[in-house]
Amino acid sequence: MRELFESTIERLLSDLCTPDLVHEAESGEWPAALWRALEDNGFPLAGAPEVAGGADASWADLYVIIRALGRFAAPVPLAEMIIGNWLLEQAGLGARSDILSLASETSLTIGEGRVSGELAQVPWGRFADSVVALAGDNAGQTHVVLLDVATAERVRQGTNIAGEARDDLSFSAAAVVMSAVLPTHLADDVLLAAGAMARSAQIAGAINALLEMTASYAGERKQFGKPIAAFQAIQQQLAVLAEQAAAANVAAEAAFAGADQRLPMFSVAAAKVSASEAASQAAAIGHSVHGAIGFTQEYALHTLTRRLWSWRSEFGSSTFWSKALGEHVCAAGSADFWPMLTNPELQDLSTTQ
Amino acid sequence: MSISEFSYSAIPADAEQLRAQVRAFLSDVLHDYPEEKRAYSWMGFDAEFSRLLGEKGWLGMALPKQYGGAEASPFSRYVIIEELLAAGAPVSAHWIADRQSAPLILRFGTEAQRKKYLPPICRGESYFCIGMSEPNSGSDLASIRTTAVRNAGGWVLNGQKVWTTNAQHSHYMIALVRTGDKETSGRHGGMSQFIVDLRTPGITIRPIADLAGGEHFNEVFFDNAQLEEGALIGEEGRGWDQVTAELAFERSGPERFLSSIAVMHTAIDAIGRQPDALQAREIGKITARLLTLRNMSLGVTRQLSEGKNPAWAASCVKDLGNVLEQELPEILQGVVDEQPQVVGGSAHAKVLAYLTQMAPSFSLRGGTREILRGIIARGLGLR
């Protein structure tokens, strides 16, 4: 299934998700044709069970879809919708087919089926029909809630460095579309972790594209009578870029591979740290090798680098996840350090304590 | 080369089962082995320990049974060696034989060579070193000048090797030497590999003291050393290709990112259960990098197990791994309030002092940073 997913989405995105489309989306246009094509191919429901119209894909399969979104800088909330539908299924609420996003940063409270509070930086919030989030009740229990964006009291538009919509939504005693108690095998940071996992995959895809673009440019651009790729100084920089591309890819893939039972928080943290660090280095090398042309709006390098600069910070920065890992490792002590690295069962990390 | 070829591969359950056995063995045998010795990592020499591993069946594991192996998967071997390294076990005696020489002899050796050399390696009784570098041939390995010339008895060896790890303790060296004319056979032709019995008359071995006073490197001189006909391993003139195949094994293993693991352990002890924000961030970031490198290394192990030669992927692991193991003492000396001490001081102070001094060697041995990045650049099609 993985190969089929990958070839289908890569073909679809390479046809439709052109630099021009990405550019238009950055100025605030919803890429309706692209979204329709993704829907027609079943991607928003790929992880949902077959009875719900999905393909019952594992996280390992979903990895290649989300990585491809990063590779083509796709300006749509598909990763968010896949996660949202996964959480709705986990909570027994059933997957949705209208446009769905998620919010990991919330101060939501729920009582008698009504929700109040703020959702911060909801990806594509203004374009979504509904949003999945978690809300606490006054008995200390956490609920999965589905909110209709149209019932928001206020939508404050925001964008990240890449011109991707990241909107703040506030709700005041809004009726939930659906809700259920958060299943006990999931923690209160489940959306943060799932979001971090998705961004790691997108970063891996974007760095891969950046590597191809930069290596190809270095082979074409001539200075001192030869392609700049012939200079060792350039070769060594591109080698480091390739290492970072590989590191981000393997780290993200490992997190997805372990996600089918429950989210592997330790691997997710490691993936987001590795991918975010790789994003910083890769963007810097991409610009360094490209020189002035890479700094222009006309040349598409920034389509990738501005996303890397955004995604590394979203759903927890390298520092955020490093601190969570470090606190967890120190609390366990040195004797448990190596056993923890090698055994997912011992990696019960939480960011909510 | 495509980055997506470099993919994650979990350790299969049958290999994973070995882990508990190795841990139980190590906690028994090494229960009072001090931290400052664990810091030697794969430079710690203990022939008795190697023999015990041989008894357990944990050396040459991937070899066929008829040569003393267990026909275990490369992942089984991976579990064993990463546990040994994490514990800082003294594995130096057999390390190169198990990692590199045995697979090379299995792949390129004659039946007689396999029967002669492999069973003692599996028993932990036969140690190998690698004769590659020479005084004027470091990164430019193809410029070696040591020669083997055919004569009535086999081959006569003349020249000099240097930076040969463990030569003073080893029984054999697998040496890369020139057997043909460089002018007529091309830059990478005319080289062959020999299994050199280091007791052969005409061979002199001199240890080279390192900056901390230890002796791991050696210079080895060959003065008309007479080798028997059967000393040639593989094909005459194909030495360069054989060495290149061997390097992927040499460059992708966990010893390329775990050399400084001992200082991580002592630093966590020194920091205690409640780190401050800076300590938590640094410890966490190192943890993430270790986990990612291990996953990358397992990805290369899978490619090796499928019979591929993932030269560029192995180079990625070694280069990223060396950067990490060199940075470990640097980062940790900055967040733990203890000074390095060679004599006196805590376990952490001693381990930090040792690894700070050893760290420069991590990106020299097995190929320098620049050479590795050059191999990756070639994989990218840049050269």
Contacts between the chains, C-beta under 8 A, distances in Angstrom:
chain1	res1	chain2	res2	distance
A	208	B	3	5.2
A	208	B	4	7.2
A	211	B	3	6.8
A	211	B	380	7.8
A	215	B	380	5.2
A	215	B	381	7.1
A	215	B	382	6.6
A	218	B	382	6.8
A	219	B	381	7.6
A	219	B	382	7.0
A	229	B	382	4.4
A	229	B	383	7.6
A	230	B	382	7.8
A	230	B	383	7.3
A	232	B	370	7.7
A	232	B	374	7.5
A	234	B	382	7.7
A	235	B	373	6.9
A	235	B	374	6.6
A	235	B	377	3.7
A	235	B	382	5.2
A	235	B	383	6.3
A	236	B	370	6.8
A	236	B	373	4.6
A	236	B	374	7.7
A	236	B	377	7.2
A	238	B	376	7.9
A	238	B	377	6.0
A	238	B	380	5.9
A	238	B	382	6.2
A	239	B	319	7.5
A	239	B	372	7.6
A	239	B	373	3.6
A	239	B	374	7.4
A	239	B	376	3.8
A	239	B	377	5.0
A	239	B	380	7.4
A	240	B	373	6.9
A	242	B	1	7.8
A	242	B	3	6.9
A	242	B	312	7.8
A	242	B	316	6.8
A	242	B	376	5.3
A	242	B	379	7.4
A	242	B	380	5.9
A	243	B	316	4.7
A	243	B	319	6.1
A	243	B	320	5.2
A	243	B	376	6.9
A	245	B	3	4.7
A	246	B	3	5.3
A	246	B	6	4.6
A	246	B	296	6.4
A	246	B	313	7.2
A	246	B	316	5.2
A	247	B	292	5.3
A	247	B	293	7.8
A	247	B	296	6.5
A	247	B	316	7.9
A	247	B	320	6.3
A	249	B	3	5.5
A	249	B	4	6.7
A	249	B	6	6.5
A	249	B	7	7.3
A	250	B	6	6.3
A	250	B	7	6.8
A	250	B	8	5.1
A	250	B	292	6.4
A	250	B	295	4.8
A	250	B	296	4.9
A	250	B	299	5.7
A	251	B	288	7.7
A	251	B	291	7.5
A	251	B	292	4.2
A	251	B	295	6.5
A	253	B	7	5.9
A	253	B	8	4.1
A	253	B	295	7.9
A	254	B	8	4.4
A	254	B	291	7.7
A	254	B	292	7.7
A	254	B	295	4.6
A	257	B	8	5.6
A	257	B	10	6.5
A	266	B	291	7.5
A	267	B	291	7.0
A	269	B	284	7.5
A	269	B	288	6.6
A	270	B	287	7.0
A	270	B	288	4.0
A	270	B	291	4.2
A	270	B	292	6.0
A	271	B	292	7.7
A	273	B	284	7.1
A	273	B	285	6.0
A	273	B	288	3.6
A	273	B	289	7.6
A	274	B	288	5.5
A	274	B	289	6.8
A	274	B	292	4.3
A	277	B	285	7.7
A	277	B	289	8.0
A	318	B	285	7.0
A	319	B	281	5.6
A	321	B	284	7.1
A	321	B	288	7.3
A	322	B	280	7.3
A	322	B	281	4.6
A	322	B	282	7.6
A	322	B	284	3.6
A	322	B	285	4.2
A	322	B	288	6.5
A	323	B	277	6.4
A	323	B	280	4.5
A	323	B	281	5.0
A	323	B	284	5.8
A	324	B	284	6.7
A	325	B	280	8.0
A	325	B	283	7.5
A	325	B	284	3.4
A	325	B	285	7.7
A	325	B	287	4.9
A	325	B	288	6.0
A	326	B	275	5.8
A	326	B	279	6.6
A	326	B	280	3.4
A	326	B	281	5.9
A	326	B	282	6.8
A	326	B	283	3.8
A	326	B	284	3.1
A	326	B	285	7.5
A	326	B	287	6.9
A	327	B	275	6.3
A	327	B	280	4.7
A	327	B	284	7.4
A	328	B	284	7.8
A	329	B	268	6.6
A	329	B	283	5.5
A	329	B	284	6.7
A	329	B	287	5.4
A	330	B	268	5.9
A	330	B	271	5.7
A	330	B	272	7.0
A	330	B	273	5.9
A	330	B	274	7.0
A	330	B	275	4.4
A	330	B	279	7.2
A	330	B	280	6.7
A	330	B	283	6.0
A	331	B	273	5.3
A	331	B	274	7.5
A	333	B	268	6.6
A	333	B	269	7.5
A	333	B	273	6.7
A	334	B	264	7.8
A	334	B	265	4.4
A	334	B	266	7.3
A	334	B	268	4.1
A	334	B	269	4.9
A	337	B	264	6.7
A	337	B	265	6.4
A	337	B	268	6.0
A	337	B	287	7.9
A	338	B	86	4.3
A	338	B	87	7.9
A	338	B	261	7.5
A	338	B	265	8.0
A	341	B	287	7.2
A	341	B	290	6.3
A	341	B	291	5.9
A	341	B	294	6.9
A	342	B	19	6.9
A	342	B	82	7.4
A	342	B	294	7.9
